[in-house]
Amino acid sequence: MSASAASRGRRLPSALPWILPVAIVAGWWGSTAFGIFEVHQMPPPPVVFESAQNMWARGLLQQDVMSTVARVLEGFAVGSVVAILLATLTGLWRKGEEAFEPTLQALRTVPTLAWAPLLLLWLGIDEPPKVALVAIGAFFPTYVNLVAGIKGVDRKLVEVARVYNLSDLEIARRVVLPASLPSLLTGLRLGATQAWLFVVVAEFFGAATGLGFRLTDSQQSTRVDLMFLAIVVLAILGKVTDSLIRMVERRMLSWQDTIGQMSAEKAARETELRQGLP
Amino acid sequence: MSQPLAIAKLRKRYGDTPVLGGIDLEVDAGEIVAVVGPSGCGKSTLLRLIAGLDTRFSGEIRVADSLVCGPDPRVGLVFQEPRLFPWLSVSENVAFGLRDAATPRARDLVRDTLGVVGLTAFAQALPKQLSGGMAQRAALARALVTEPQVLLLDEPFSSLDAFTRMRLQDHLVAAWTRYRPTLVLVTHDLDEAVYLADRVVLLGERPGRVQDVLRVAPERPRDRRDPTLLGLRVALLEALHLERSQVGVAV
């Protein structure tokens, strides 16, 4: 490969991540165009796009997205905050571990969706049960990862802090919590994925808006195009959330000496290099 | 002036295994003492006890005439590995042990100490950007910045290549000249022991006891090629071999 081709390859963002999505859309489109599926079973992309425009014009698409996003944000916030508090407590404090760990481990084995009917009964059919279900979904990944992160902090680093006679509270704040930040962010990322999963399930049960509601509603009226629309929008929103958390991760964990950070740093160096070039 | 470090009848056991079998050692102000001995003789344990990281022992350890019963700000410790906090910059790592790290005085102290170990240009670097020798210099700076009366070093250069190790030994001498702490250096490198120390304390096989004490006469700055040092090295080697053959007879 010539030098100019190599530098051009570096300048352009790689096409590699787009090959698979393009292939999927092409397969989707092709399968109806060649009559493998009927249009009412598998509406081709233009039909779905038309439905999207239609829904947008009627204000329904915005409404669905807004209410689902709101539920995810609220549930994710509540679930992660409670998870961080409880994980810090059980991770750092032996008595707290004895008090909470066995119960939480037992609760974790309950398939979380089993809570849905119970929550519905307890909290009514308004927003609270949906937010609560999302919160439960977001809670466990964050909790489990942060506890593991705190338990896994290098004893040798803690010993350095002990040489300086720091109190347990100071050791927690200055050593243990920063050292377990990578685990916390992994937990939050998994928690966000769970939050999206659970919001859809929550909206299956007696919601009047939201993408999950749109899925069940369209199923009953056999509007497959709208079901496709809801799925595509959910995929986009999930991806956006994941990318946002990954961005925070890269920024907050730039100190990590790992393969992931290495590639990020290499990319940053290359950007600098590029900007330095005429 | 009070004795910076005095150890009397120090014994330590891990479960049923005695590790230190009665150590008596007094170190003068500004003196450099190297502790050498076969592996497992309790050299590192001795430092952990002086640093107050482990208080389950019998006997007495006094730092500046007060009994050790926990970590003491007058005692600093440099570990075998740098143990830098990876999320803090070099200067933040150095400032870690300072109570008033945000004040201008503390910032000046950190800058000066980084100058002593030759890391001024790397103050804002992250630990992952440092070489092994630089990381250990940063660790040395972190221990020096609080100006401890007694500085303990646990095989601080053992994981470095020979060339870097010699450079770091000279950094240590420079730092000692500047701060004049009482230094206790555990090492398995006999050249290092005779090059750096005023006295070399030889511990015997476990449970460790003081087997022999060699005084290193030459004034600083020393020359590594000094025949006196080479002679001392041979004497140490013989003492260590004697130690081993005695065990051989016993077994």
Interface residues (C-beta under 8 A of the other chain):
Chain A: K156 L157 E159 V160 A161 R162 V163 Y164 N165 R174 V175 P178 A179 L181 S254 W255 Q256 D257
Chain B: A51 L53 G70 P71 D72 P73 V75 G76 L77 F79 E81 R83 F85 P86 W87 L88 F96 G97 L126 P127 K128 T146
